[in-house]
C-alpha cells in the first residue's frame, strides 16, 4: 500500500468484510471477554444484559454511525478530520482528545495483553495447578522482569501487524483471527453451560429480573458501551477513513453491533455459569471484578478436571481478542502521526513503538519496582485507565455529538451514510439520539466516573 496520505491514495480496506472484521476486532477485546461478564454479574445479570442491548441499538449505533461517517467523508484521522470542518480551536481540541485516548490506552493494554500471553504460555507448559494458586498472579505482576518481558512480547506482536499496513496487516489478521475467536468462544460456552449446576448461572445471566435493577445498572452499562464498541477512541474515525464509498455504513455498523454483542453474550455464558457452579452462586465470587480472569477462572478450570486444555483454549481466545483491539488502537495512533506530521508509515509506527515502550513500562513495573510511585493514589496502569476511559473518552464523545448536531449537521452525516443511493433505515433513531440523548448519556458516564473516583458510588 502507498504511504501517500492524499485521500485518493489513502490506505483502505478491500471492502465491507474487511471493515466489519477490523471494526469488530477493535470492539471485541478485553472489554467483552473480561469486563462485560463481571459487570453483568455485579449489576443484575439478565437486567444488565437487557439494558446493554437497548443501549447498543440506540446510543452505540448512533455513535458508531457518526464517527465512521466523519472518517469516510473526510478521509482523515481524528485530528485532521475535526480540522477539516473549520470550527477552530475548541473543536480542534476535540480531534486531539480522540487521538490521544488510544495513545494512553494501548501501552497499558499491551501490559494486560502480556499477562494473557503469560497465562497461555504457562497453561501450554502444563502449569495449570500453579496458576490456580491464590498468590500466583500477585507474584507474577510484582516481578518487574517477568511482567516487562511479556509486555514487550505482546507489544511486538501488535506492532508487527501495524508495520504490514491496513489491507495486508490489519485486514488480513482480522479475517484470520475473528472466525477462530468465534469458534473458540462457542466451544468454551458449550462446555461451561453443560457443567453440573451451571444452568442457574445461565438463568441469572439471561433472564431479566427487575428486582436486580438499579441506577448503577444503567451507569455501568453505559460505561461498558465505550469499552465494547470502541467509541471515542479515534478508532472508528480512522477505520471510517479507510472505508470505500460503495460500502454501506449502516449495514456495516449493524454487523459490528451484532458481532460485538454476540461475543459479549458468549463471554457471559462462558464465564458466569462456570463461576456460578464453582461458587454455588456466591455473590462475592461472581462480583470479583478484575481479578475474575486471572485468579478466579484458573480455580474454576481446575475444578472442571480439564484445566490444561480448557485453560489453553480460553487464553488463546482472550489473546486473539486482546490482539485485535490492541492493533486497532495502535493503528489509530499511527494514522494520526502520519497525517499530522506527514511521516511515512514505518517511521510513524516506530515512533508509536517508542511511546508504547516508555508508557507501557511504567504500567508494567507499577505493581513491582515502581509500586511505591503513584499518581493520585493510583498505580500507573490504574491511573492511565482512569484518565483515558473515565475522563477523556466521555469528553471526546461529547465533542463528537456537538460537532455533528451543531456544526456538520445530521443531514450531512445522513447523506454520507446514504451515499451511492443506499438507504438509511434507522435515520430517525440516529437523528433523535444525536440531537437529544447521546450528549446526556455521555454526561451521565462522566459524572458516574467522577463520583466513583471520589468513592460516592462504586462501578
C-alpha positions as CSV (number, residue, x, y, z in Angstrom):
1,X,0.0,0.0,0.0
2,X,1.2,3.5,-0.7
3,X,2.2,5.8,2.2
4,X,0.9,8.8,0.4
5,X,-1.9,10.2,2.6
6,X,-3.8,12.1,-0.1
7,X,-7.4,10.8,0.1
8,X,-7.3,9.4,-3.4
9,X,-4.3,7.2,-2.4
10,X,-5.1,6.6,1.2
11,X,-4.8,3.2,2.7
12,X,-8.1,1.4,2.6
13,X,-9.9,-1.9,3.4
14,X,-10.7,-4.1,0.4
15,X,-14.4,-3.9,1.1
16,X,-17.2,-4.3,3.6
17,X,-15.9,-7.5,5.2
18,X,-12.5,-6.0,5.8
19,X,-14.1,-3.0,7.6
20,X,-16.6,-5.1,9.6
21,X,-14.0,-7.7,10.8
22,X,-11.4,-4.9,11.7
23,X,-14.0,-2.8,13.5
24,X,-15.4,-5.9,15.2
25,X,-11.9,-6.9,16.1
26,X,-11.4,-3.4,17.6
27,X,-14.6,-3.8,19.6
28,X,-14.1,-7.4,20.7
29,X,-11.4,-7.3,23.2
30,X,-10.8,-7.5,26.9
31,X,-13.8,-5.3,27.4
32,X,-16.0,-8.1,26.1
33,X,-14.3,-11.2,27.4
34,X,-13.2,-9.9,30.8
35,X,-15.1,-6.7,31.8
36,X,-18.6,-7.4,30.4
37,X,-19.1,-10.7,32.4
38,X,-18.1,-9.3,35.7
39,X,-20.2,-6.2,35.3
40,X,-23.2,-8.3,34.2
41,X,-22.7,-10.5,37.3
42,X,-22.3,-7.5,39.6
43,X,-25.2,-5.4,38.3
44,X,-28.1,-7.7,37.9
45,X,-27.4,-10.4,35.3
46,X,-30.3,-10.5,32.9
47,X,-31.5,-7.0,33.6
48,X,-28.0,-5.6,32.9
49,X,-27.9,-7.6,29.6
50,X,-31.3,-6.2,28.6
51,X,-30.3,-2.6,29.3
52,X,-27.0,-3.1,27.5
53,X,-28.7,-4.4,24.3
54,X,-31.2,-1.5,24.3
55,X,-28.3,1.0,24.6
56,X,-26.3,-0.8,21.9
57,X,-29.0,-0.5,19.3
58,X,-29.6,3.2,20.2
59,X,-26.7,5.0,21.7
60,X,-24.0,2.7,20.4
61,X,-25.5,2.6,16.9
62,X,-25.6,6.4,16.8
63,X,-22.0,6.9,17.9
64,X,-20.6,4.3,15.5
65,X,-22.5,5.8,12.6
66,X,-21.4,9.4,13.5
67,X,-17.7,8.5,13.9
68,X,-17.5,6.2,10.9
69,X,-19.2,8.8,8.7
70,X,-16.9,11.6,9.8
71,X,-13.9,9.4,8.9
72,X,-15.2,8.5,5.5
73,X,-16.4,11.9,4.5
74,X,-13.0,13.5,5.4
75,X,-10.7,10.5,4.6
76,X,-8.6,11.7,7.6
77,X,-7.6,10.5,11.0
78,X,-9.3,12.2,14.1
79,X,-7.3,15.5,14.4
80,X,-7.4,16.3,10.7
81,X,-11.0,15.2,10.4
82,X,-12.0,17.7,13.1
83,X,-9.9,20.4,11.5
84,X,-11.4,19.9,8.1
85,X,-14.7,21.3,9.3
86,X,-13.0,24.6,10.1
87,X,-14.5,25.2,13.5
88,X,-11.3,26.4,15.1
89,X,-9.5,25.8,18.4
90,X,-12.3,24.3,20.5
91,X,-13.2,21.6,18.1
92,X,-9.6,21.0,17.1
93,X,-9.2,20.1,20.8
94,X,-11.9,17.5,20.3
95,X,-9.9,15.9,17.5
96,X,-6.8,15.8,19.6
97,X,-8.7,14.2,22.5
98,X,-9.9,11.5,20.2
99,X,-6.3,11.0,19.0
100,X,-4.7,11.0,22.4
101,X,-7.1,8.4,24.0
102,X,-5.6,5.4,22.2
103,X,-2.1,6.7,22.8
104,X,-2.8,6.4,26.5
105,X,-4.7,3.2,26.3
106,X,-2.6,1.0,24.1
107,X,0.6,0.9,26.3
108,X,-1.2,-0.4,29.4
109,X,-3.5,-2.6,27.2
110,X,-0.3,-4.2,25.9
111,X,0.7,-4.9,29.5
112,X,-2.6,-6.7,30.2
113,X,-2.2,-8.5,26.9
114,X,1.2,-9.6,28.1
115,X,-0.4,-11.1,31.2
116,X,-2.8,-13.0,29.0
117,X,0.2,-14.3,26.9
118,X,2.0,-15.4,30.1
119,X,-1.0,-17.4,31.3
120,X,-1.4,-19.0,27.9
121,X,2.3,-20.0,27.9
122,X,2.0,-21.4,31.4
123,X,-1.1,-23.5,30.6
124,X,0.6,-24.8,27.5
125,X,3.6,-25.7,29.7
126,X,1.5,-27.8,32.0
127,X,1.4,-25.3,34.9
128,X,-2.4,-25.3,35.5
129,X,-2.1,-26.2,39.1
130,X,0.3,-23.3,39.8
131,X,-2.0,-20.8,38.1
132,X,-4.9,-21.8,40.4
133,X,-2.9,-20.8,43.4
134,X,-4.2,-17.6,45.1
135,X,-0.7,-16.0,45.2
136,X,0.4,-16.7,41.6
137,X,-1.0,-13.6,39.9
138,X,0.2,-11.2,42.5
139,X,3.7,-12.8,42.5
140,X,3.9,-12.5,38.7
141,X,2.9,-8.9,38.2
142,X,5.1,-7.8,41.1
143,X,8.1,-9.4,39.4
144,X,9.2,-6.5,37.2
145,X,11.4,-8.5,34.8
146,X,8.8,-11.2,34.0
147,X,6.0,-8.7,33.6
148,X,8.1,-6.4,31.4
149,X,9.2,-9.4,29.1
150,X,5.6,-10.4,28.4
151,X,4.5,-6.8,27.9
152,X,7.3,-6.5,25.2
153,X,6.2,-9.8,23.6
154,X,2.6,-8.7,23.2
155,X,3.5,-5.2,22.0
156,X,5.9,-6.7,19.4
157,X,3.1,-8.9,18.0
158,X,0.8,-5.9,17.8
159,X,3.4,-3.6,16.1
160,X,4.4,-6.3,13.6
161,X,0.8,-6.3,12.2
162,X,0.8,-2.5,12.1
163,X,4.0,-2.4,10.1
164,X,2.4,-4.6,7.4
165,X,-0.3,-1.9,6.7
166,X,-4.1,-1.7,6.5
167,X,-5.1,-4.4,4.0
168,X,-2.0,-6.6,4.2
169,X,-1.8,-6.4,8.0
170,X,-4.9,-5.3,9.9
171,X,-7.5,-6.7,7.5
172,X,-5.7,-10.0,6.8
173,X,-5.1,-10.7,10.5
174,X,-8.7,-9.8,11.4
175,X,-10.0,-12.2,8.8
176,X,-8.0,-15.0,10.3
177,X,-8.4,-14.2,14.0
178,X,-12.1,-13.3,14.2
179,X,-13.6,-16.6,12.9
180,X,-11.2,-18.6,15.1
181,X,-12.2,-16.4,18.1
182,X,-15.9,-17.2,17.5
183,X,-15.3,-20.9,17.2
184,X,-13.3,-21.0,20.4
185,X,-16.0,-18.9,22.2
186,X,-18.7,-21.4,21.1
187,X,-16.6,-24.4,22.3
188,X,-15.9,-22.9,25.8
189,X,-19.5,-21.6,26.1
190,X,-21.0,-25.1,25.4
191,X,-18.5,-26.7,27.8
192,X,-19.3,-24.1,30.5
193,X,-23.1,-24.3,30.4
194,X,-23.1,-28.1,30.5
195,X,-21.3,-28.2,33.8
196,X,-23.3,-29.5,36.8
197,X,-25.1,-26.6,38.4
198,X,-24.3,-24.2,35.6
199,X,-27.9,-23.7,34.5
200,X,-28.7,-21.5,37.5
201,X,-25.9,-19.2,36.3
202,X,-27.4,-19.2,32.7
203,X,-30.8,-18.3,34.2
204,X,-29.2,-15.4,36.2
205,X,-27.4,-14.1,33.2
206,X,-30.2,-14.4,30.5
207,X,-33.5,-13.9,32.4
208,X,-34.1,-10.2,33.4
209,X,-35.2,-9.7,37.0
210,X,-36.5,-6.2,37.7
211,X,-35.6,-6.7,41.4
212,X,-31.9,-6.6,40.3
213,X,-32.3,-3.2,38.5
214,X,-30.6,-0.1,40.0
215,X,-29.3,3.2,38.8
216,X,-25.8,1.6,38.6
217,X,-27.2,-1.0,36.1
218,X,-27.7,1.8,33.6
219,X,-24.5,3.8,34.5
220,X,-22.2,0.7,34.3
221,X,-23.9,-0.5,31.1
222,X,-23.3,3.0,29.5
223,X,-19.7,3.0,30.6
224,X,-19.2,-0.6,29.2
225,X,-20.6,0.6,25.9
226,X,-17.4,2.6,25.4
227,X,-15.2,-0.4,26.0
228,X,-17.2,-2.7,23.9
229,X,-17.9,-0.6,20.8
230,X,-14.6,1.3,20.6
231,X,-16.5,4.6,20.9
232,X,-14.5,7.9,21.4
233,X,-11.1,6.2,20.8
234,X,-10.5,7.7,17.4
235,X,-10.6,4.1,16.0
236,X,-13.9,4.4,14.2
237,X,-13.0,7.7,12.6
238,X,-9.7,6.2,11.5
239,X,-11.3,3.0,10.1
240,X,-14.1,5.0,8.5
241,X,-11.4,7.0,6.6
242,X,-10.2,3.6,5.1
243,X,-13.8,2.7,4.1
244,X,-14.7,2.8,0.4
245,X,-17.7,4.8,-0.7
246,X,-19.6,1.8,-2.0
247,X,-19.8,0.2,1.4
248,X,-23.0,0.8,3.4
249,X,-22.1,2.4,6.7
250,X,-25.4,1.4,8.3
251,X,-25.2,-2.3,7.3
252,X,-21.6,-2.4,8.4
253,X,-22.5,-0.8,11.7
254,X,-25.3,-3.3,12.3
255,X,-22.9,-6.2,11.6
256,X,-20.4,-4.8,14.1
257,X,-23.2,-4.4,16.7
258,X,-24.3,-8.0,16.2
259,X,-20.8,-9.4,16.3
260,X,-19.8,-7.4,19.4
261,X,-23.0,-8.1,21.4
262,X,-22.9,-11.8,20.4
263,X,-19.3,-12.2,21.7
264,X,-20.2,-10.3,24.9
265,X,-23.2,-12.7,25.5
266,X,-21.0,-15.7,24.7
267,X,-18.4,-14.4,27.1
268,X,-21.0,-14.1,29.8
269,X,-22.1,-17.7,29.1
270,X,-18.5,-18.8,29.1
271,X,-17.7,-17.3,32.5
272,X,-20.8,-16.7,34.6
273,X,-22.4,-20.2,34.6
274,X,-19.0,-21.8,35.3
275,X,-18.2,-19.4,38.2
276,X,-21.8,-19.8,39.4
277,X,-21.4,-23.6,39.5
278,X,-17.9,-23.4,41.1
279,X,-19.0,-21.0,43.9
280,X,-22.6,-22.3,44.3
281,X,-23.9,-18.9,43.4
282,X,-21.7,-17.0,45.9
283,X,-22.3,-13.3,45.0
284,X,-18.9,-12.3,46.3
285,X,-17.2,-14.6,43.9
286,X,-19.5,-13.6,41.0
287,X,-18.6,-9.9,41.7
288,X,-14.9,-10.5,41.9
289,X,-14.3,-7.8,39.2
290,X,-10.9,-7.5,37.6
291,X,-9.4,-10.5,39.5
292,X,-12.0,-12.8,37.8
293,X,-9.9,-13.7,34.8
294,X,-6.5,-14.2,36.4
295,X,-7.4,-15.5,39.9
296,X,-10.9,-17.0,39.9
297,X,-11.1,-18.6,36.5
298,X,-7.9,-20.7,36.9
299,X,-9.6,-22.1,40.0
300,X,-12.8,-22.8,38.0
301,X,-10.8,-24.5,35.3
302,X,-9.0,-26.7,37.9
303,X,-12.3,-27.7,39.4
304,X,-13.6,-28.8,36.0
305,X,-11.0,-31.5,35.8
306,X,-9.7,-30.4,32.4
307,X,-7.7,-27.4,33.5
308,X,-4.9,-27.6,30.9
309,X,-6.9,-27.9,27.6
310,X,-9.7,-25.5,28.8
311,X,-7.1,-23.0,30.0
312,X,-5.2,-23.2,26.7
313,X,-8.4,-22.7,24.6
314,X,-9.7,-19.9,26.8
315,X,-6.5,-17.9,26.8
316,X,-5.9,-18.3,23.1
317,X,-9.4,-16.8,22.7
318,X,-8.6,-13.9,25.1
319,X,-5.2,-13.4,23.4
320,X,-6.8,-13.1,20.0
321,X,-9.4,-10.7,21.3
322,X,-6.7,-8.6,23.1
323,X,-4.6,-8.5,19.9
324,X,-7.3,-7.4,17.6
325,X,-8.2,-4.5,19.9
326,X,-4.6,-3.5,20.5
327,X,-4.0,-3.5,16.7
328,X,-6.9,-1.1,16.2
329,X,-5.8,1.2,19.0
330,X,-2.3,1.3,17.7
331,X,-3.5,1.9,14.1
332,X,-5.4,5.0,15.3
333,X,-2.2,6.4,16.8
334,X,-0.1,5.6,13.7
335,X,-2.6,7.2,11.4
336,X,-2.7,10.4,13.4
337,X,1.1,10.7,13.4
338,X,1.2,10.0,9.6
339,X,-1.5,12.7,8.9
340,X,-0.4,15.4,11.3
341,X,3.4,15.2,10.9
342,X,3.5,13.9,7.3
343,X,5.7,10.9,8.0
344,X,5.8,7.5,6.4
345,X,4.0,4.5,7.9
346,X,7.3,2.8,9.0
347,X,8.5,6.0,10.7
348,X,5.1,6.7,12.3
349,X,5.0,3.1,13.6
350,X,8.5,3.3,15.1
351,X,7.6,6.5,16.9
352,X,4.4,4.8,18.3
353,X,6.5,1.8,19.3
354,X,8.8,4.0,21.4
355,X,5.8,5.7,23.1
356,X,4.3,2.3,23.9
357,X,7.6,1.0,25.3
358,X,8.0,4.0,27.6
359,X,4.4,4.4,28.9
360,X,3.9,0.6,29.0
361,X,7.0,0.1,31.1
362,X,5.6,2.4,33.7
363,X,2.4,0.3,33.8
364,X,4.3,-3.0,33.7
365,X,6.6,-2.1,36.6
366,X,3.8,-0.3,38.5
367,X,3.0,-3.3,40.7
368,X,6.6,-4.2,41.2
369,X,9.7,-2.0,41.3
370,X,7.5,1.2,40.9
371,X,4.8,0.1,43.3
372,X,5.6,3.0,45.7
373,X,5.2,5.6,42.9
374,X,1.6,6.5,42.5
375,X,-0.5,9.3,40.7
376,X,-3.5,10.4,42.6
377,X,-3.1,7.4,44.9
378,X,-3.3,5.0,41.8
379,X,-0.7,2.7,40.3
380,X,0.3,3.8,36.8
381,X,-1.9,1.3,35.0
382,X,-4.9,2.3,37.0
383,X,-4.2,6.0,36.5
384,X,-3.9,5.6,32.7
385,X,-7.1,3.6,32.7
386,X,-9.0,6.2,34.7
387,X,-7.6,9.1,32.7
388,X,-8.5,7.7,29.3
389,X,-11.7,5.7,29.9
390,X,-13.3,7.7,32.7
391,X,-12.4,11.3,31.8
392,X,-11.1,11.7,28.2
393,X,-13.4,9.3,26.4
394,X,-16.7,10.9,27.6
395,X,-15.3,14.3,26.7
396,X,-14.3,13.0,23.2
397,X,-17.8,11.5,22.7
398,X,-19.4,14.8,23.8
399,X,-17.3,16.7,21.3
400,X,-18.4,14.4,18.5
401,X,-22.1,14.8,19.5
402,X,-21.7,18.6,19.4
403,X,-19.7,18.6,16.1
404,X,-22.4,16.5,14.4
405,X,-25.5,18.1,15.8
406,X,-24.4,21.7,15.9
407,X,-21.9,22.2,13.1
408,X,-21.7,19.4,10.5
409,X,-25.4,18.8,10.6
410,X,-27.2,15.5,10.9
411,X,-28.4,15.9,7.3
412,X,-24.8,15.8,6.0
413,X,-24.0,12.7,8.1
414,X,-27.2,11.1,6.8
415,X,-26.2,11.9,3.2
416,X,-22.8,10.3,3.8
417,X,-24.5,7.2,5.1
418,X,-26.8,7.1,2.1
419,X,-24.0,7.8,-0.5
420,X,-24.4,5.8,-3.7
421,X,-28.2,5.6,-3.3
422,X,-28.0,3.4,-0.2
423,X,-30.9,3.7,2.3
424,X,-30.6,4.7,6.0
425,X,-33.3,2.7,7.7
426,X,-32.7,3.9,11.2
427,X,-32.1,7.6,10.3
428,X,-34.8,8.8,12.6
429,X,-33.3,6.9,15.5
430,X,-29.9,8.4,14.7
431,X,-31.2,11.9,14.4
432,X,-33.1,11.8,17.6
433,X,-30.3,10.2,19.6
434,X,-27.5,12.5,18.3
435,X,-29.6,15.7,18.8
436,X,-31.2,15.0,22.2
437,X,-30.0,11.9,24.1
438,X,-26.3,11.0,23.3
439,X,-25.0,14.1,25.0
440,X,-27.0,13.4,28.1
441,X,-25.8,9.8,28.2
442,X,-22.2,10.9,27.9
443,X,-22.6,13.4,30.8
444,X,-24.0,10.6,32.9
445,X,-21.0,8.4,32.1
446,X,-18.6,11.2,33.0
447,X,-20.5,12.1,36.2
448,X,-20.6,8.5,37.4
449,X,-16.9,8.0,36.7
450,X,-16.0,11.1,38.8
451,X,-18.4,10.0,41.5
452,X,-16.8,6.6,41.5
453,X,-13.3,8.2,41.8
454,X,-14.4,10.1,44.9
455,X,-16.0,7.0,46.4
456,X,-19.5,8.3,46.2
457,X,-20.6,5.3,44.1
458,X,-18.9,2.0,43.0
459,X,-18.5,0.8,39.4
